[in-house]
Amino acid sequence: AQTVTQSQPEMSVQEAETVTLSCTYDTSESDYYLFWYKQPPSRQMILVIRQEAYKQQNATENRFSVNFQKAAKSFSLKISDSQLGDAAMYFCAYTSMKTSYDKVIFGPGTSLSVIP
Amino acid sequence: DAGVTQSPTHLIKTRGQQVTLRCSPKSGHDTVSWYQQALGQGPQFIFQYYEEEERQRGNFPDRFSGHQFPNYSSELNVNALLLGDSALYLCASSQGRKKAFEQYFGPGTRLTVT
């Protein structure tokens, strides 16, 4: 069974600094997607960044970038120039392109605080 | 372009009662998935509806059932409510099956069971 683990329940970062959130996953498949979702207090689940497993190049979206290590099954999120609006729960997630293609499997989340 | 909408926003029910939650998918989407997010946890997949049929189901009891209408909107029904059913219920939509990587989520319905 596929699983997603986030070992940091809480993280904090000073405004304008850089923070990295960790995620590991377990799967026996080779074709899948990985995601980072942001969930602010408004509860809306917002897609931050998406990585296709067959792409070796790490995905980036403005201040957000990932470090995808397929062999190590590691998928970390780096937030640069942190802003107050980045404070939220961050969920690492996985979906298979074969067996679980209809659902997203989420990790337990990391609560990120941004200190002014 | 309307995104995924859910109603109601909040709901309080008593143990043993039944509840119905509603979801309208994003314009152009025909597939709806439901997730349960307990407090302090990540969402867990309940089931998915496509072409008015349940297509895939997570590890949830039969008390959880659903329906999809011809206009692609969906309902989640929970019978015989338990305290443990208290959670945020998220709806997500996509265009077609096998598109979980392109899901859009709604704002959720917060269910409290007392």
Boltz contact constraints between the chains, C-beta under 6 A:
constraints:
  - contact:
      token1: [A, 33]
      token2: [B, 101]
      max_distance: 6.0
  - contact:
      token1: [A, 43]
      token2: [B, 107]
      max_distance: 6.0
  - contact:
      token1: [A, 43]
      token2: [B, 108]
      max_distance: 6.0
  - contact:
      token1: [A, 44]
      token2: [B, 107]
      max_distance: 6.0
  - contact:
      token1: [A, 45]
      token2: [B, 105]
      max_distance: 6.0
  - contact:
      token1: [A, 91]
      token2: [B, 42]
      max_distance: 6.0
  - contact:
      token1: [A, 95]
      token2: [B, 100]
      max_distance: 6.0
  - contact:
      token1: [A, 95]
      token2: [B, 101]
      max_distance: 6.0
  - contact:
      token1: [A, 101]
      token2: [B, 98]
      max_distance: 6.0
  - contact:
      token1: [A, 101]
      token2: [B, 100]
      max_distance: 6.0
  - contact:
      token1: [A, 102]
      token2: [B, 48]
      max_distance: 6.0
  - contact:
      token1: [A, 102]
      token2: [B, 56]
      max_distance: 6.0
  - contact:
      token1: [A, 102]
      token2: [B, 100]
      max_distance: 6.0
  - contact:
      token1: [A, 103]
      token2: [B, 45]
      max_distance: 6.0
  - contact:
      token1: [A, 103]
      token2: [B, 100]
      max_distance: 6.0
  - contact:
      token1: [A, 104]
      token2: [B, 100]
      max_distance: 6.0
  - contact:
      token1: [A, 106]
      token2: [B, 42]
      max_distance: 6.0
  - contact:
      token1: [A, 106]
      token2: [B, 43]
      max_distance: 6.0
  - contact:
      token1: [A, 107]
      token2: [B, 42]
      max_distance: 6.0
  - contact:
      token1: [A, 108]
      token2: [B, 41]
      max_distance: 6.0
  - contact:
      token1: [A, 108]
      token2: [B, 42]
      max_distance: 6.0
  - contact:
      token1: [A, 109]
      token2: [B, 42]
      max_distance: 6.0
